[in-house]
């Protein structure tokens, strides 16, 4: 929200909520896209403005939230890493804390925020689990308690021995706020293109489903409260998805005998 505010406030900060119009939203979107930003970025930024204003109205800070028009939501990107690409990224030259974060994002399907929030008290080496959830009022969306695979056990054991703070991802003993620049360098060093941090979460989910993992189990791994969301996005990657239905529609000669 802080990052989004840096772009939203110059355009809307001088207006009262009741002065914001649909045309203001359209003008903002056009200006951002003229500046080279994607439709998806504009959708996110205006979506944040809508969230904040609706929250303010709910809390009684403003009388009524204005209508914030969002551009059409772009189709989700289908980019995910092949196993060979994932291995290249894991082994790409990068700062140690960035390498560890990449392994955690791939090995837990966690988002950047969940990985950067992770503290050592939620890494259980005895039970081989990693708890991405935050107690109390912290963010819980898409966060889960997941098993620790051998890759993560080795990486976390090494990092724990050198730890200078409570945070798993640290730099000079302090919590890391963002790894965007370091991540971009690692992607470039791996010779990859069109790879964002969310690509790693998508990659993890796709490979779980392609490997035959039940959708309900994948949903738990991703921290989805509703498995139907997981099914809608990832069922098509299952090697058995719609196969039986397709076989029923085989009307070739001899197909009846095979059934």
C-alpha positions as CSV (number, residue, x, y, z in Angstrom):
1,X,0.0,0.0,0.0
2,X,2.9,2.4,0.8
3,X,4.4,1.7,-2.7
4,X,1.1,2.2,-4.4
5,X,0.4,5.4,-2.5
6,X,3.5,7.0,-4.1
7,X,1.8,6.9,-7.4
8,X,-1.8,7.4,-6.3
9,X,-1.4,10.3,-4.0
10,X,0.0,12.8,-6.6
11,X,-3.1,12.1,-8.7
12,X,-5.8,11.8,-6.0
13,X,-4.4,13.1,-2.8
14,X,-5.6,16.7,-3.3
15,X,-9.2,15.6,-3.8
16,X,-11.9,14.9,-1.3
17,X,-13.5,11.5,-1.7
18,X,-16.7,13.0,-3.1
19,X,-14.7,14.8,-5.7
20,X,-13.2,11.7,-7.3
21,X,-14.9,10.8,-10.5
22,X,-14.9,7.9,-12.9
23,X,-13.1,10.1,-15.4
24,X,-10.3,10.7,-12.9
25,X,-9.8,7.0,-12.7
26,X,-9.7,6.6,-16.5
27,X,-7.3,9.6,-16.8
28,X,-5.1,8.0,-14.2
29,X,-5.1,4.7,-15.9
30,X,-4.2,6.3,-19.3
31,X,-1.4,8.3,-17.8
32,X,0.1,5.2,-16.1
33,X,-0.1,3.1,-19.3
34,X,1.4,6.0,-21.3
35,X,4.2,5.9,-18.9
36,X,4.8,2.2,-19.8
37,X,2.9,0.5,-17.0
38,X,0.8,-2.6,-17.7
39,X,-3.0,-2.8,-17.5
40,X,-2.5,-5.2,-14.7
41,X,-0.4,-2.7,-12.7
42,X,-3.2,0.0,-13.2
43,X,-5.8,-2.6,-12.1
44,X,-3.8,-3.3,-8.9
45,X,-3.2,0.4,-8.1
46,X,-6.8,1.5,-8.5
47,X,-7.9,-1.6,-6.7
48,X,-5.8,-0.5,-3.7
49,X,-7.4,2.9,-3.8
50,X,-10.9,1.3,-3.8
51,X,-9.9,-0.9,-0.8
52,X,-8.6,2.1,1.2
53,X,-11.7,4.2,0.5
54,X,-14.1,1.4,1.3
55,X,-12.3,0.8,4.5
56,X,-12.4,4.5,5.4
57,X,-16.2,4.5,4.8
58,X,-16.7,1.4,6.9
59,X,-14.7,3.0,9.8
60,X,-16.7,6.2,9.5
61,X,-13.7,8.3,8.5
62,X,-15.5,9.4,5.4
63,X,-19.2,9.6,4.6
64,X,-19.2,7.5,1.5
65,X,-16.7,5.8,-0.7
66,X,-16.7,7.0,-4.3
67,X,-17.0,4.7,-7.3
68,X,-13.5,3.7,-8.3
69,X,-13.6,2.3,-11.9
70,X,-11.0,-0.3,-12.6
71,X,-9.8,-1.3,-16.1
72,X,-10.7,-4.9,-17.2
73,X,-8.6,-7.4,-15.3
74,X,-6.0,-8.9,-17.6
75,X,-5.9,-12.6,-18.1
76,X,-3.5,-14.3,-15.7
77,X,-0.1,-15.1,-17.0
78,X,0.5,-18.7,-17.6
79,X,4.3,-18.6,-17.3
80,X,5.8,-21.1,-15.0
81,X,9.3,-22.6,-14.8
82,X,10.1,-26.0,-16.1
83,X,12.1,-28.2,-13.7
84,X,15.3,-27.4,-15.6
85,X,14.6,-23.7,-15.4
86,X,13.8,-23.9,-11.7
87,X,17.1,-25.7,-11.1
88,X,18.9,-23.0,-13.1
89,X,17.3,-20.3,-11.0
90,X,18.1,-22.0,-7.7
91,X,21.7,-22.3,-8.7
92,X,22.0,-18.9,-10.3
93,X,24.6,-16.4,-8.9
94,X,22.9,-14.2,-6.3
95,X,23.3,-12.8,-2.8
96,X,22.9,-15.6,-0.2
97,X,19.7,-14.1,1.3
98,X,18.2,-13.9,-2.2
99,X,19.2,-17.5,-3.0
100,X,17.5,-18.7,0.2
101,X,14.4,-16.7,-0.5
102,X,14.1,-18.2,-4.0
103,X,14.4,-21.7,-2.6
104,X,11.8,-21.0,0.0
105,X,9.4,-19.5,-2.5
106,X,9.7,-22.6,-4.8
107,X,9.8,-25.1,-1.9
108,X,6.9,-23.7,0.1
109,X,4.8,-22.0,-2.7
110,X,4.9,-19.0,-0.4
111,X,4.6,-15.4,-1.6
112,X,7.5,-12.9,-1.1
113,X,5.7,-11.3,1.9
114,X,5.3,-14.6,3.7
115,X,8.9,-15.5,3.1
116,X,10.3,-12.2,4.2
117,X,8.1,-12.3,7.4
118,X,9.3,-15.8,8.3
119,X,11.0,-16.1,11.6
120,X,13.1,-18.9,13.0
121,X,10.6,-19.8,15.7
122,X,8.3,-21.0,12.9
123,X,10.9,-23.2,11.4
124,X,10.7,-26.6,13.1
125,X,13.8,-28.7,12.3
126,X,12.5,-31.6,14.5
127,X,9.2,-31.9,12.7
128,X,10.6,-30.7,9.4
129,X,7.9,-28.1,9.0
130,X,7.7,-24.4,8.0
131,X,4.9,-22.3,9.3
132,X,4.3,-19.3,7.0
133,X,1.2,-18.2,9.0
134,X,1.4,-15.2,11.3
135,X,-0.2,-15.3,14.7
136,X,-2.6,-12.6,15.9
137,X,-3.7,-9.9,13.4
138,X,-1.0,-10.5,10.8
139,X,-1.7,-11.5,7.2
140,X,-2.9,-15.1,6.6
141,X,-4.0,-15.1,3.0
142,X,-2.2,-17.8,1.0
143,X,-0.1,-18.8,4.0
144,X,0.1,-22.4,5.3
145,X,2.0,-24.8,7.5
146,X,4.0,-26.9,5.0
147,X,6.6,-29.7,5.2
148,X,10.3,-29.0,4.8
149,X,11.8,-30.8,1.8
150,X,15.5,-31.9,1.7
151,X,16.5,-28.8,-0.4
152,X,15.0,-26.5,2.2
153,X,16.4,-28.5,5.2
154,X,19.9,-28.2,3.9
155,X,19.6,-24.5,3.0
156,X,17.9,-23.5,6.3
157,X,20.3,-25.5,8.4
158,X,23.2,-23.5,6.8
159,X,21.4,-20.2,7.2
160,X,20.4,-20.9,10.8
161,X,24.1,-21.5,11.7
162,X,24.9,-18.0,10.5
163,X,21.8,-16.2,11.6
164,X,22.1,-12.8,13.2
165,X,18.4,-12.0,13.8
166,X,15.0,-13.6,14.3
167,X,14.3,-13.4,10.6
168,X,15.2,-16.2,8.2
169,X,15.8,-13.7,5.3
170,X,18.1,-11.1,6.7
171,X,20.8,-8.7,5.6
172,X,23.4,-7.5,8.0
173,X,21.3,-8.7,10.9
174,X,18.1,-6.9,9.8
175,X,14.9,-8.0,8.2
176,X,14.8,-7.6,4.4
177,X,12.0,-5.5,3.1
178,X,12.2,-6.4,-0.5
179,X,14.3,-8.7,-2.8
180,X,13.0,-7.3,-6.1
181,X,16.4,-6.0,-7.4
182,X,18.3,-9.1,-6.2
183,X,15.7,-11.4,-7.6
184,X,15.8,-9.7,-11.0
185,X,19.6,-10.1,-11.1
186,X,19.2,-13.8,-10.2
187,X,16.7,-14.3,-13.0
188,X,19.0,-12.6,-15.5
189,X,22.0,-14.6,-14.3
190,X,19.9,-17.8,-14.9
191,X,19.2,-16.7,-18.4
192,X,15.5,-16.6,-17.9
193,X,12.9,-14.1,-19.1
194,X,9.4,-13.1,-18.0
195,X,9.8,-14.4,-14.5
196,X,8.4,-12.6,-11.5
197,X,8.3,-13.7,-7.9
198,X,4.7,-14.8,-8.3
199,X,5.9,-17.1,-11.1
200,X,7.6,-19.2,-8.4
201,X,4.4,-19.8,-6.5
202,X,2.6,-20.7,-9.8
203,X,5.5,-23.0,-10.7
204,X,5.2,-24.8,-7.4
205,X,1.5,-25.3,-7.8
206,X,1.8,-26.5,-11.4
207,X,4.5,-29.0,-10.6
208,X,2.5,-30.4,-7.6
209,X,-0.5,-31.0,-9.8
210,X,1.5,-32.3,-12.7
211,X,3.1,-34.7,-10.3
212,X,-0.3,-36.2,-9.4
213,X,-0.9,-34.4,-6.1
214,X,-4.6,-34.2,-5.2
215,X,-6.1,-30.7,-5.7
216,X,-7.3,-30.6,-2.1
217,X,-3.8,-31.2,-0.9
218,X,-2.4,-28.5,-3.3
219,X,-5.1,-26.1,-1.9
220,X,-3.8,-26.7,1.6
221,X,-0.2,-26.1,0.5
222,X,-1.2,-22.8,-1.1
223,X,-3.2,-21.7,1.9
224,X,-6.4,-21.5,-0.2
225,X,-9.5,-21.5,2.0
226,X,-11.6,-22.6,-0.9
227,X,-10.3,-25.6,-2.9
228,X,-12.6,-24.6,-5.8
229,X,-10.3,-21.7,-6.5
230,X,-7.3,-24.2,-6.8
231,X,-9.4,-26.5,-8.9
232,X,-10.4,-23.7,-11.3
233,X,-6.8,-22.5,-11.8
234,X,-4.8,-25.7,-11.7
235,X,-6.9,-28.8,-12.5
236,X,-6.0,-28.6,-16.2
237,X,-2.4,-29.3,-15.3
238,X,-3.3,-32.8,-13.9
239,X,-2.2,-35.6,-16.2
240,X,-5.6,-37.2,-15.7
241,X,-7.8,-34.1,-16.0
242,X,-10.7,-34.8,-18.4
243,X,-9.0,-37.9,-19.8
244,X,-11.9,-40.2,-18.9
245,X,-14.4,-37.7,-20.5
246,X,-12.2,-37.6,-23.6
247,X,-12.0,-41.3,-23.9
248,X,-15.8,-41.6,-23.8
249,X,-16.0,-39.3,-26.9
250,X,-13.8,-41.7,-28.9
251,X,-16.1,-42.9,-31.7
252,X,-13.4,-44.6,-33.8
253,X,-13.9,-48.1,-35.0
254,X,-13.1,-50.6,-32.3
255,X,-13.4,-48.0,-29.5
256,X,-16.5,-49.8,-28.1
257,X,-14.5,-53.0,-27.6
258,X,-11.8,-51.2,-25.7
259,X,-14.4,-50.0,-23.2
